Amino acid sequence: MSAIFLLIPIALVLGGAFVALFVWAVGRGQFDDLDDAPERMLRDD
């Protein structure tokens, strides 16, 4: 039972870190153009 008092805060901190990194990546435009890269591979320039 004492392990749960250690694991729950660790899980909350890790979850919060992943959410913060995702919000940061969205704010920096990481996910703006998801269609151009796959199409660029198929074009014959």
Order of alpha helices (4+ residues) and beta strands (2+ residues): alpha-alpha
